[in-house]
C-alpha cells in the first residue's frame, strides 16, 4: 500500500509525471522522444509560417534580420508559395505527430490494463481479502481510462510547451524589446494555471470514489434485482443509485466549471498581454510595424494551445487519484512459485497432513491427521463463516498456512512442495459463473485440445447433454443469449464438466453443487469420482446426502477444531478386499 506521504506527493505534478514516466516501456519511451521531435518540427514550421505572413500582410516591410527567405523584394507569388510550403510542412508534421501520439496513447492504455490484470492474477488471495470486487472492476476498466486521459493530456501539454518555447524564441529573435514583458506574462499564466488546483484535486479524488461505488451498485445485477424486489426496496435502491449519480454529476459539472473558469482567466490574461504589447510597441521608439505584426502573429498561434492547457491540467489532476488506485494494486507482491521440483514417488501416493494451522478465521483453525488420497472424496462441513473456504484455499495451494507438517510416500514435504504437487488442480466455487461466450468456449477453456466427442461425454457425465441436445446450436449455445440462457444449476453442471475434462490431481468443489437438488448433487459427485479415479476430491457441502458417498468427513466445530470421520464406502471396501 502507498504511504500517506507518497499519496500527498502524487498530488504534485512533478511526482505524478515521474510516476507516469516510470510506467513507460522502452518502446514507448523511444516513441515519446520521436513524438517530441515531431512536435518540435511542427512548432518550427508553424512559427516560420507565421513570419512568412508578414510580407504578405505588410508588403514592402522587411523584418530586421532580413535574409533571402524574408526578402520583401520578391514577388507576391513567391512569398505566397513560401508561406504555403511552410504551412503544409506544419500541417504534415502535426498530423504525423498526432498519429504517433494516438498509437502511443492506445498502447499505453493496453500496457496499464495488462500489467494490473497480470498482477491481480499473480497476487496472493490474502492480499485481496480487503478489496471489493467493485473496486477491482473499476481498476480494470474505467479507472485505467482516467489515467489514459491524463497521459493524453500530458501529450497536449507537451505540444503546448514546445510550441510556446519555439514561438517565444522566434518572437525574441524578431524584437527583443517587445519580449521584455514575457516573464511577467508567463508568471501570470502560471498563476492562472494553478488557480482552483486544490479544489480540482479534491473533486477528482471524490469522482474516483463515487465511480467505485457505482460499480458496486452494478455488480451481479440480475441476482441483486431479485433480492431488491423480494424486499420491495426498489425505491430505496433507486434513491441510493440516484444519490451516487447526483454526486458524479456534481463532480463532473464542477470539473468542467473549474476548467472554464481557469480558461477564462488565461484568455483574459492573453488579451491583456497582447494589448500591452501594442501599447509597448507604440511607446517604445525603434520598434518597427513589421516586428509588431510578426510578434503578434507568433503569440496569436499560441492562443489555441492556451485554451486547451487548462483542460489538460484538469485531466492530469483527475488522473492522479486513478493512478494511485492503479499503483496500489501494482504494488501487490506476486505469489512466487517454489523453485524445488515436484516430489517424486508413485502418482497415486497419498498426501498425509499431520498438522496444519491457518488464519482466518480469527483464533486460527487446527487440522491434524488428514489424508488426501487419489480417488477418494473428502467432505468438509461446518457452520457458515467457520473457516471452510480458508481451509480449501490452503488445500488448493492458494493460501499459505501458518503451520504445515506433512509427508508423502514416507518423505516429508513443506508447503512449497505441496503447492507444486497440487498445481495441476481444479477449483470451483459457488459464486463463479462462466464468462465465456458459448458452451464450447467454456469447455475448451479448461481443455484446449479436447475433441467434440470428449466435450459431449463430459456434458453427459454431469447431466447436461439432453439440455443441449434440444438447443439448436448444440455446443455453440450462447451462455448469455436470451433464448438459450442456462439456469444456475445448469451453469454449475457446466463448470463441473470443466473439472472432468481437466483431469486434475486435486479438485476442490466449494459448494459448487449448491444449485442442484440433493439427489442430483449426489449423483453428479458420484459420477465425477468414478470418472476421476486418480483425483483427490475435496467437497464443501451442507447436505447429509454427500456424507453417504464420502470416504471421510472433516467437520469444523465451533471450537475451530476439525473432527475427522472415516467412512467405509462401497468403493473403499472394494479397494481393501
Number of C-alpha atoms within 10 A of each C-alpha: 12 12 8 9 8 12 14 10 13 20 21 12 14 11 16 20 15 11 16 16 13 10 14 17 13 9 9 18 15 12 16 17 11 15 23 18 15 22 26 22 20 28 25 21 24 26 27 21 22 23 26 23 20 26 24 17 12 13 14 14 18 19 21 13 11 10 10 9 12 20 17 20 13 13 12 13 10 10 21 15 13 18 23 15 14 22 20 16 18 23 15 15 21 22 15 16 22 17 12 17 20 14 13 22 18 13 16 21 18 13 16 21 19 13 17 22 17 13 18 20 12 14 20 18 16 14 13 14 8 8 11 12 14 18 20 20 15 24 26 19 12 16 23 23 18 23 26 24 18 25 23 21 22 19 22 20 21 17 23 21 19 20 24 21 15 22 25 19 15 20 25 16 15 21 21 14 17 20 19 13 14 15 10 12 18 13 11 16 19 12 13 20 21 13 17 14 17 12 13 23 20 15 19 25 19 17 23 25 17 19 20 23 17 20 17 17 16 13 13 10 11 10 9 12 13 11 13 15 12 9 8 11 13 14 11 11 15 10 12 14 15 13 13 19 16 13 15 20 13 14 21 14 12 16 22 15 12 19 24 15 16 25 20 15 19 23 18 11 17 21 14 12 19 16 13 15 21 15 11 18 19 14 10 12 9 9 16 16 16 22 23 21 20 24 26 17 19 26 20 17 17 17 17 11 18 21 19 16 25 26 22 22 22 23 24 27 27 26 28 28 26 26 21 21 21 22 16 14 22 19 13 17 13 15 14 10 11 13 9 9 10 16 16 11 11 9 11 15 15 18 21 20 21 14 14 20 18 21 17 17 15 10 10 17 24 18 22 18 15 19 18 22 20 20 22 25 24 27 24 26 22 18 12 9 10 19 22 23 18 22 24 20 18 19 22 23 21 18 20 21 20 11 13 20 16 22 17 19 16 12 10 15 21 12 19 18 21 23 21 17 20 19 17 14 18 21 19 20 17 15 10 12 13 16 10 15 14 19 23 18 19 21 29 19 15 18 18 12 10 14 11 13 9 15 21 19 17 24 26 16 20 24 19 19 17 10 13 20 12 9 14 10 13 16 20 15 20 20 21 14 11 8 10 14 13 19 11 15 17 18 21 26 25 22 24 27 26 23 25 27 24 21 19 20 22 27 26 23 23 21 19 24 28 19 17 16 11 14 10 15 22 20 16 19 22 15 15 20 20 15 16 22 15 19 24 25 27 25 25 25 21 16 15 11 14 22 23 15 22 27 21 23 23 22 18 22 15 10 11 18 15 21 15 19 15 11 16 14 15 10 14 14 10 9 7 6 5
